Amino acid sequence: MLAKRIIPCLDVKDGQTVKGTNFLQLRQAGDPVELGKIYSQQGADELVFLDITASHEGRKTFTDMVQKVAAEIDIPFTVGGGISELRDVDRMLSAGADKISINSAALRRPELIDEIVSHFGSQVCVVAIDAQQSLPEKEGEEGTWTCYLNGGRIPTDRNLFDWAKEVNDRGAGEILFTSMNHDGVKQGFANEALARLASFLTIPVIASGGAGKMEDFRDVFAQGHADAALAASVFHFGQISIPELKTYLRKEKINVRI
Amino acid sequence: MKVAVVKYNAGNIFSVVHALKRMGVEPLLTDSEVELRSADRVIFPGQGEASNAMNYLRERGLDRVIPSLTQPVLGICIGQQLMCRHSEEGDTDCLGIFDAEVKRFQPVKHEDKIPHMGWNSIQNCQIQNSKSSLFKGLDGEFVYFVHSFYVPVCKETAAVTNYIHPFSAAMQKDNFFATQFHPEKSGEVGQQILRNFLEL
């Protein structure tokens, strides 16, 4: 049976990881390649590296990092951040990335998804969606989920479920959905929205935002029907260790790779 | 040991080159018949579309060279599929090393997503009732897959994975070995499989 995936996410700026770590007394806690290697040895199923650099030099450093990851790490990895045209995708895949993720660029120009899929195949194309749910207008109603641009700074007129369907139909390989309501709160993932996505999408969904304890991962798989769960700080700060998490999930009858 | 990696128009060839380097092997990436024939091991990797790949191999005469190699050969992913008789992908005649037809996955339930992508387990790692040497010390482990086409279970199946239905996760016949999964992306288990191949 296909295993549910656990994916640590590393934010990279000028070639260094941004969020620190306080576990394992890393000599080079800021080196994304070293950190990725440790996660891989601990049993992470994939890695995501997000380039949060704005400068041109930073981009070059990021490409160098991708080459190093490809040479040294033997599990699949996705890179994202600043990818807005086919040329960027080609550069990342040539450097050795297995998949790329696009976000704002796809919302601005959805045809980019079709182009990536026809040039490189659907399996390389992850579309990240940041969305926020509004407060309900009346009691008993549900708030609307709206997609945001630029790392959650600019709202669009796109509804999460409509956009996810379009992304699916344009041939993307996966959707990485981050709930802005849950991100950073550490009270669990957006399981209702995730379950609704899983009910009509035909591609895998990676859940992001809200991981705080091991039970949250069980619930995102059991209730949210996610195919994979992504988290950053709970892993970086050692609040949850991947080997413990996987042992726990298996005990809870979630199929994970150990 | 001289290890040659077949150079052709498929993606993802460098990841197997990197994996070999991590194991201390410096492989030669080549499409030359002489180089391929003189290597101790040949790896035929890749990710891509069957008819384009076969056209490229035919133009360079590699469709003749690969089936006539006598040293251990390992096909990976599309490599395994191209080593079969025919593929439904682009209605393509392939190399015919394995007597099998490559088929497209057909979803049965809503949860059956195509491509089959992620970590799945390999079972029954044996060929004609004896342990496949490619999987020495392994059975039931998780390995990494990305594919939309599959080879049904047949007499040349050397490991089975279940997705929608059982299919050939690995195949073996004489000096020819193949995996549908990516050993070069399958962590320590994958490295063990590559090592087993080099130590055949």
Interface residues (C-beta under 8 A of the other chain):
Chain A: M1 L2 A3 R5 S40 D45 A70 A71 E72 D74 I75 P76 L93 G96 D98 F120 G121 S122 Q123 G173 E174 S199 T202 I203 P204 D227 A228 R257
Chain B: G11 N12 F14 S15 H18 A19 K21 R22 Q47 G48 P107 H110 K113 I114 P115 H116 M117 G118 W119 N120 S121 F142 Y144 V146 N162 Y163 E184 K185 S186 G187 E188 G190 Q191
